[in-house]
Amino acid sequence: MNPFARHIAACNNIPSPAGYLPFRIGEEQVGWLEAEAARALTFLPKLVHFGPEGVSLAAGLRGVAARTGALAEIGQALAKSGFGRIRGEEFDVRAHPTGPVLATVDRGVLPAMGIVSQGVHANGLVRRPDGLHLWVGWRAKDKAIAPGKLDNVVAGGIPAGMDPERCLAKEAEEEASIPADLAVKARLVGRVSYVMRTEEGMRRDLLHLFDLDMPEDVIPRPNDDEVERFELWPVGKVLEAVRDTDDVKFNVNLVLIDLFLREGLVEDPDGVLRAGLDQLG
């Protein structure tokens, strides 16, 4: 297998949704529930309806506020049964990435419900006479997900009510001490998405990608407990880390493969890599 394609395959390890039940709000499917997770909701008859086409919110729950309240109770029931955990951060629920917000739900139960989570990732670029360099961060060793792995200079989930650009500026300051007046100059360059089975459930993640050209005198510094340190690497060293090792966080591999393709550093004559980077369409 192509050494870059293996990362795409690892992030898309669900060959089909067989064994999952569709989860709907009204006529719109917003997620997928494992059978065991669905069983944890059978004690909430006022909130959920079980039918031949899967599981849906009760028809009487109309409007964002009512649906959000119901999803809060559903999330608590799932977490109590061991499916996800309550993190106290609301994310928007949409049937399609650009569709209207139907409700909000706690971030910690998004995979348990198979609901799409959106986030931002930024490549911190420094262009020198000897070639492109890239800022990378080493994730804290006590992180719940991918501890000690290499990460982008800025990355984070998009909270409810926030757009990608605002989220990027917030995360840049919080995670890497990058000034807001620089962060707003980041260029939206595309997206990657994947559908991944994890211990939490079905991760359906869509990542909005940005390139941020960083002056030589701007040095990112950790501003919270997310990242231990940042290092500036030649892009060739980053490419080798993705190609030859498993040192990079699973989804960051996809972000970097996108960068390598755009910079002409990796060949993709049959378009397989590019096609594999966006599984949500």
C-alpha positions in Angstrom: 0.0 0.0 0.0 1.1 3.6 -0.7 2.7 4.7 2.6 0.5 7.8 2.6 -2.7 5.9 1.7 -2.3 3.8 4.9 -3.1 6.9 7.0 -6.3 7.5 4.9 -7.3 3.9 5.4 -6.7 4.0 9.1 -9.0 7.0 9.5 -11.7 5.3 7.4 -11.9 1.9 9.0 -15.7 1.4 8.7 -16.3 -0.3 5.3 -20.1 0.3 5.7 -22.6 1.4 8.2 -23.9 -2.1 8.6 -24.7 -2.7 12.3 -25.5 1.0 12.9 -28.9 2.5 13.2 -29.7 5.8 11.5 -30.4 8.7 13.9 -32.8 11.3 12.6 -34.2 14.7 13.6 -37.4 15.1 11.7 -36.8 13.9 8.1 -33.1 14.6 8.3 -30.5 11.9 9.2 -27.9 13.5 11.4 -26.1 10.4 12.8 -25.5 6.7 13.4 -26.0 4.8 16.6 -24.4 1.4 17.5 -27.1 -1.1 18.5 -25.8 -1.1 22.1 -25.9 2.7 22.3 -29.5 2.7 20.9 -30.5 0.2 23.6 -29.4 2.7 26.2 -32.1 5.1 24.9 -35.0 2.7 25.2 -35.9 4.2 28.6 -36.5 7.6 27.0 -39.8 7.1 25.2 -40.8 10.7 25.4 -37.6 11.8 23.6 -36.8 9.1 21.1 -38.8 6.9 18.7 -37.7 3.5 17.4 -39.0 2.5 14.0 -38.1 0.4 11.0 -35.9 3.1 9.6 -33.9 3.6 12.8 -34.1 6.0 15.7 -35.4 9.6 15.7 -36.2 12.4 18.0 -39.8 12.5 19.1 -41.9 14.3 16.5 -43.2 16.8 19.0 -39.7 18.2 19.7 -39.7 21.2 17.4 -37.2 24.1 17.3 -33.6 24.2 18.2 -34.1 24.8 21.9 -36.5 21.8 22.4 -34.2 19.5 20.4 -31.1 20.7 22.3 -32.8 19.9 25.6 -33.7 16.5 24.4 -30.2 15.8 23.1 -28.8 16.9 26.5 -30.9 14.2 28.2 -29.9 11.6 25.5 -26.3 12.5 25.9 -26.5 12.0 29.7 -28.1 8.6 29.2 -25.4 7.6 26.7 -22.6 8.8 29.0 -24.1 7.0 32.0 -24.1 3.8 30.0 -20.5 4.2 29.0 -21.0 5.7 25.5 -18.9 8.9 25.5 -18.6 11.5 28.3 -20.0 14.9 29.0 -17.4 17.6 28.3 -19.5 20.7 28.8 -18.9 22.1 25.3 -21.7 22.4 22.8 -21.3 21.7 19.1 -23.8 22.4 16.3 -25.8 19.5 14.9 -26.5 19.6 11.1 -27.7 17.0 8.6 -25.1 18.3 6.1 -21.9 20.2 6.8 -23.3 23.5 5.3 -27.0 22.9 6.3 -28.9 24.7 9.0 -28.3 24.1 12.7 -31.0 21.7 13.9 -29.8 21.5 17.6 -26.6 21.5 19.7 -25.2 18.6 21.6 -22.3 18.0 24.0 -19.0 17.4 22.1 -18.3 14.3 24.2 -21.2 12.3 22.8 -20.8 13.3 19.1 -19.0 10.0 18.2 -21.5 7.9 20.3 -24.3 9.4 18.2 -22.3 9.4 14.9 -23.0 13.1 14.4 -20.5 15.1 12.3 -18.0 17.2 14.2 -16.3 20.1 12.5 -12.9 21.5 13.3 -10.1 23.7 12.1 -6.4 22.8 11.4 -3.7 25.3 10.4 -0.4 24.7 8.8 2.1 27.2 10.2 4.4 27.9 7.2 7.8 29.6 7.1 9.2 30.0 3.6 13.0 30.4 3.6 15.6 30.5 0.8 16.4 26.9 1.5 12.8 25.8 1.2 9.5 25.4 3.1 9.5 24.9 6.8 6.6 23.9 9.0 5.8 24.5 12.6 4.7 21.4 14.4 3.6 20.8 18.0 4.2 17.9 20.3 0.9 17.0 22.1 1.0 16.7 25.8 1.6 13.2 27.1 -1.5 13.3 29.3 -3.9 14.0 26.4 -6.8 11.6 26.2 -6.4 11.3 22.4 -3.0 10.8 20.7 -0.8 11.7 23.6 2.7 12.7 22.7 2.0 12.7 19.0 2.9 15.4 16.5 0.2 17.9 15.7 -0.4 21.0 13.6 0.5 24.4 15.0 -3.2 25.2 15.5 -6.1 22.8 15.7 -9.4 22.6 17.5 -13.1 21.7 17.3 -15.6 24.4 16.3 -18.0 25.2 19.2 -21.7 25.9 18.6 -22.4 29.2 16.9 -18.8 29.8 15.7 -17.5 29.8 12.2 -14.1 28.3 11.1 -12.3 31.7 10.8 -13.3 32.8 14.3 -12.5 29.4 15.8 -9.0 29.5 14.2 -8.2 32.9 15.6 -9.4 31.8 19.1 -7.4 28.5 19.0 -4.3 30.2 17.6 -4.1 32.5 20.6 -5.2 29.9 23.2 -2.9 27.1 22.0 0.1 28.7 20.4 0.2 32.4 21.6 -0.2 33.5 17.9 -1.5 37.1 17.8 -5.1 37.5 16.5 -3.9 40.1 13.9 -1.7 37.4 12.3 -4.2 34.5 12.7 -6.8 36.3 10.7 -4.5 36.3 7.7 -4.7 32.5 7.5 -6.0 31.3 4.1 -8.8 28.7 3.9 -7.4 26.2 1.5 -9.7 23.2 1.6 -11.0 20.4 3.8 -10.5 16.8 4.7 -13.0 14.4 6.3 -13.1 10.8 7.5 -15.4 8.2 9.1 -13.6 6.3 11.8 -14.6 3.6 14.3 -13.1 4.4 17.7 -13.8 3.4 21.3 -16.1 6.4 21.5 -18.2 5.3 18.6 -18.3 6.6 15.0 -16.2 9.7 14.4 -17.4 11.6 11.4 -15.0 14.6 11.3 -14.8 17.4 8.9 -11.7 19.6 9.2 -11.4 23.0 7.6 -7.8 23.6 6.5 -5.9 26.8 6.6 -2.4 27.9 5.6 -0.8 30.6 7.8 2.4 32.2 6.6 4.4 33.0 9.7 7.2 35.6 9.9 10.5 34.5 11.2 10.2 36.5 14.3 6.8 34.9 15.4 7.6 31.9 17.6 4.5 29.9 18.7 4.5 29.1 22.4 2.2 26.9 24.4 -0.5 28.8 26.2 -2.4 26.0 27.7 -1.9 22.3 28.6 -2.6 21.0 25.1 0.9 21.1 23.6 4.3 20.6 25.3 6.4 22.5 22.8 6.6 23.7 19.1 9.4 23.0 16.7 10.2 24.3 13.2 10.9 21.5 10.8 11.9 21.5 7.1 8.9 20.2 5.2 11.0 17.2 4.1 11.4 16.0 7.7 7.7 16.4 8.2 7.0 14.4 5.0 9.3 11.6 6.3 7.5 11.5 9.6 4.2 11.0 7.9 5.6 8.5 5.3 7.8 6.4 7.5 6.5 6.6 11.1 3.4 6.7 13.3 4.6 9.7 15.2 1.9 12.0 13.8 -1.7 12.2 15.2 -4.0 10.1 13.1 -6.0 12.9 11.5 -3.1 15.4 11.2 -1.6 12.9 8.8 -4.5 13.7 6.4 -4.0 17.4 6.9 -0.3 17.1 6.0 -1.0 14.8 3.0 -3.3 17.5 1.7 -0.4 20.1 2.1 2.1 17.8 0.4 -0.2 17.4 -2.6 -0.9 21.1 -2.9 2.9 21.8 -2.7 3.7 19.2 -5.3 5.8 17.1 -2.8 3.9 13.9 -3.3 2.7 12.4 -6.6 -0.9 11.2 -7.0 -1.2 10.3 -10.7 -4.4 8.4 -10.3 -6.0 10.8 -7.8 -6.5 8.1 -5.2 -5.0 10.1 -2.3 -6.9 13.3 -3.1 -10.2 11.3 -3.4 -9.6 9.6 -0.1 -9.2 12.8 1.8 -12.9 13.7 1.8 -15.2 10.9 2.8 -18.2 13.1 3.7 -18.7 14.4 0.2 
